[in-house]
Amino acid sequence: APPAGGAARQVTVVGNGKVDGAPDTLTANATVTFTGSDVTVAMNQTNERQQAVVEALVTAGVDRKDIATSNVTLQSQYGSDGTTVTGYQASNGFTVTVRDLSTASRVLAVITSTGGNATRLNSVNLSINDDSQLLRDARARAFNDAKDRAQQFADLSGLKLGNVLSISEVPGAVPPMPVPMPRGPMADAAVSAVPIEPGQQTVSFQVTAVWELV
C-alpha cells in the first residue's frame, strides 16, 4: 500500500550499457596546395593536381560519390614587410571515404603519391558505418543494468518492484577520434603502405528509469 499521504514509493536508477564493434569505414581528409605568382597560376595548378588525385582514386576503385570537396581557399602571400603581396596560395580540401578497409592503405598511398609534395594528409578517421544493431544491444544492456540496480534497492528496502513509471535515454556512442597525419610535404617517391589497424570502438547507452516500489 502507498505510504501515508498517498505518495507512491519510487526508485530512480541509471543503467549503462556498452558494446564493442570493429570499425569498417575510413575517411581521409587531404589538401592540395600550390603557391603561384598570380591567382590564375595558383588556382590552375591546385585544381589540376586535385583532379589528378581524384582520377587516380577512381581508377584505384574508389566510388566517385565517396570523394567530396570540403573547402576551397585562396590567400595572398606577403613579403617580409607584411604589406607587399608576393604571390597567392590556393588550397583545395577534399575527403575520401573508403568502405573496404582492405584497400585503405592503397588508397592513402594513391593520394600521397599522386598529389606529391603539394599534398597534405590532414587526418584519417575510422568509424562504424551502421551501428544501429550495436545501439540496440547497448540499449538492452543499459535497461537490464537499470533493472538490476532497481531490484537491488527493492530487496534492500524489503519491497518489490512494481511498474516502470518512466524511462529516459541518453545515447552515448563514442565518436571516432581523427588520427592526425604528418603536416610536412609528401615525397614524390613511392609511398609505402600506411598500416591500418581498425581496432575496436565502443558504442554506449545510458538510461534513467523509475520503478514503483510496492
C-alpha positions as CSV (number, residue, x, y, z in Angstrom):
1,A,0.0,0.0,0.0
2,P,1.2,3.6,-0.6
3,P,2.7,5.3,2.4
4,A,0.7,7.9,4.3
5,G,-0.1,11.0,2.2
6,G,-0.7,8.9,-0.9
7,A,2.8,9.4,-2.4
8,A,3.9,6.3,-4.2
9,R,7.3,4.8,-3.3
10,Q,9.7,5.0,-6.2
11,V,13.2,4.2,-7.0
12,T,15.2,6.1,-9.7
13,V,18.2,4.4,-11.2
14,V,20.7,5.0,-14.0
15,G,21.7,2.0,-16.2
16,N,24.7,1.8,-18.5
17,G,25.3,-0.5,-21.5
18,K,28.4,-0.8,-23.7
19,V,29.1,-2.9,-26.8
20,D,32.3,-3.0,-28.8
21,G,32.4,-3.1,-32.6
22,A,35.0,-3.2,-35.3
23,P,35.3,-0.1,-37.5
24,D,34.6,-0.8,-41.1
25,T,34.9,2.6,-42.8
26,L,37.8,5.0,-43.2
27,T,37.5,8.7,-44.0
28,A,40.6,10.6,-45.0
29,N,40.9,14.4,-45.3
30,A,43.5,15.8,-47.6
31,T,44.5,19.1,-49.0
32,V,46.2,20.1,-52.3
33,T,48.1,23.4,-52.1
34,F,50.1,25.4,-54.6
35,T,51.6,28.9,-54.5
36,G,51.9,30.9,-57.6
37,S,52.9,34.4,-58.7
38,D,49.3,35.2,-59.6
39,V,45.8,33.9,-58.8
40,T,45.4,32.0,-62.1
41,V,48.6,30.0,-61.7
42,A,47.9,29.1,-58.1
43,M,44.3,28.0,-58.8
44,N,45.0,26.2,-62.0
45,Q,47.9,24.2,-60.5
46,T,45.9,23.3,-57.5
47,N,42.8,22.3,-59.5
48,E,44.8,20.2,-61.9
49,R,46.6,18.3,-59.2
50,Q,43.4,17.7,-57.2
51,Q,41.7,16.4,-60.4
52,A,44.7,14.0,-61.0
53,V,44.3,12.7,-57.4
54,V,40.6,12.2,-57.9
55,E,41.0,10.3,-61.2
56,A,43.7,8.1,-59.6
57,L,41.4,7.3,-56.8
58,V,38.6,6.3,-59.1
59,T,41.0,4.2,-61.1
60,A,42.0,2.5,-57.8
61,G,38.4,1.6,-57.2
62,V,37.0,4.4,-55.0
63,D,33.5,5.4,-55.9
64,R,33.4,8.9,-57.2
65,K,30.4,9.7,-54.9
66,D,32.7,8.9,-51.9
67,I,35.0,11.8,-52.9
68,A,33.8,15.2,-51.7
69,T,35.3,18.7,-51.7
70,S,35.5,20.0,-48.2
71,N,36.9,23.5,-48.7
72,V,38.5,25.8,-51.3
73,T,40.7,28.7,-50.2
74,L,42.8,31.4,-51.8
75,Q,45.1,33.5,-49.7
76,S,47.6,36.3,-50.5
77,Q,51.2,35.7,-49.6
78,Y,53.1,38.7,-48.2
79,G,56.7,39.7,-48.2
80,S,58.8,40.5,-45.1
81,D,57.3,44.0,-44.9
82,G,53.9,42.4,-44.3
83,T,52.2,44.6,-46.9
84,T,53.6,43.7,-50.3
85,V,51.8,40.8,-52.0
86,T,54.4,38.3,-53.3
87,G,52.1,35.6,-54.5
88,Y,48.9,33.6,-53.9
89,Q,48.3,30.3,-52.2
90,A,45.4,28.2,-53.4
91,S,44.2,25.1,-51.4
92,N,41.6,22.5,-52.2
93,G,40.5,20.3,-49.4
94,F,38.6,17.0,-50.0
95,T,37.5,13.9,-48.1
96,V,37.7,10.3,-49.3
97,T,35.5,7.6,-47.8
98,V,36.8,4.1,-48.0
99,R,34.2,1.4,-47.4
100,D,36.6,-1.6,-47.7
101,L,39.3,-1.3,-45.2
102,S,41.4,-3.9,-47.0
103,T,42.0,-1.2,-49.7
104,A,42.6,1.7,-47.2
105,S,46.4,1.5,-47.2
106,R,46.5,1.6,-51.0
107,V,44.0,4.5,-51.2
108,L,46.2,6.6,-48.8
109,A,49.3,5.8,-50.9
110,V,47.4,6.8,-54.1
111,I,46.6,10.2,-52.5
112,T,50.1,11.0,-51.4
113,S,51.9,9.6,-54.4
114,T,49.6,11.3,-57.0
115,G,49.4,14.5,-55.1
116,G,53.1,14.6,-54.4
117,N,54.7,17.5,-52.5
118,A,51.6,19.6,-52.9
119,T,49.5,17.2,-50.9
120,R,48.8,17.1,-47.1
121,L,47.0,14.2,-45.4
122,N,45.4,16.1,-42.6
123,S,43.7,13.2,-40.8
124,V,42.1,9.8,-41.1
125,N,39.0,8.7,-39.2
126,L,37.9,5.1,-38.5
127,S,34.2,4.6,-37.9
128,I,31.4,2.1,-37.9
129,N,29.1,2.7,-40.9
130,D,26.0,1.2,-39.4
131,D,25.9,1.0,-35.6
132,S,22.1,0.5,-35.3
133,Q,22.4,-3.1,-34.1
134,L,25.2,-2.2,-31.6
135,L,23.0,0.6,-30.3
136,R,20.1,-1.8,-29.8
137,D,22.4,-4.2,-27.9
138,A,23.8,-1.3,-25.8
139,R,20.2,-0.1,-25.1
140,A,19.1,-3.5,-23.9
141,R,22.2,-3.9,-21.7
142,A,21.6,-0.4,-20.2
143,F,17.9,-1.2,-19.4
144,N,18.9,-4.6,-17.8
145,D,21.5,-2.9,-15.8
146,A,19.0,-0.3,-14.6
147,K,16.5,-3.1,-13.7
148,D,19.2,-5.0,-11.8
149,R,20.0,-1.9,-9.8
150,A,16.4,-1.1,-9.1
151,Q,15.8,-4.7,-7.9
152,Q,18.7,-4.5,-5.6
153,F,17.3,-1.3,-4.0
154,A,13.9,-3.0,-3.7
155,D,15.5,-6.0,-2.0
156,L,17.4,-3.8,0.4
157,S,14.3,-1.9,1.3
158,G,12.2,-5.1,1.8
159,L,9.9,-4.1,-1.1
160,K,9.1,-5.4,-4.6
161,L,9.5,-3.7,-8.0
162,G,6.2,-2.6,-9.5
163,N,5.5,-0.9,-12.8
164,V,8.0,1.1,-14.7
165,L,6.9,4.7,-14.4
166,S,9.3,6.4,-16.8
167,I,12.4,5.8,-18.9
168,S,14.7,8.4,-20.5
169,E,17.6,7.5,-22.6
170,V,20.9,9.2,-23.4
171,P,22.8,7.8,-26.4
172,G,26.5,7.8,-25.7
173,A,28.2,6.4,-28.8
174,V,31.9,7.1,-28.5
175,P,32.8,9.2,-31.6
176,P,35.8,8.0,-33.6
177,M,38.8,10.1,-33.0
178,P,40.6,11.6,-36.0
179,V,44.2,10.5,-36.4
180,P,46.4,13.4,-37.4
181,M,48.7,12.8,-40.3
182,P,52.2,14.4,-40.8
183,R,51.8,18.0,-41.9
184,G,55.1,18.2,-43.8
185,P,55.4,17.8,-47.6
186,M,54.9,14.3,-49.0
187,A,57.8,13.0,-51.2
188,D,57.1,12.2,-54.9
189,A,58.9,8.9,-54.4
190,A,56.9,5.7,-54.0
191,V,54.9,5.8,-50.8
192,S,55.0,2.8,-48.5
193,A,51.7,1.3,-47.4
194,V,50.2,3.0,-44.3
195,P,49.5,0.3,-41.7
196,I,45.8,0.4,-40.9
197,E,44.7,-1.3,-37.7
198,P,40.9,-0.9,-37.2
199,G,40.9,-1.9,-33.5
200,Q,37.6,-1.6,-31.6
201,Q,35.2,1.2,-30.9
202,T,32.7,1.3,-28.1
203,V,29.0,2.2,-28.5
204,S,27.5,3.1,-25.2
205,F,24.0,3.9,-24.0
206,Q,22.6,5.2,-20.7
207,V,19.0,5.1,-19.4
208,T,17.4,6.6,-16.4
209,A,14.4,4.6,-15.2
210,V,11.8,5.0,-12.4
211,W,10.1,2.0,-10.9
212,E,7.3,1.7,-8.3
213,L,8.2,0.1,-5.1
214,V,5.3,-2.0,-3.8
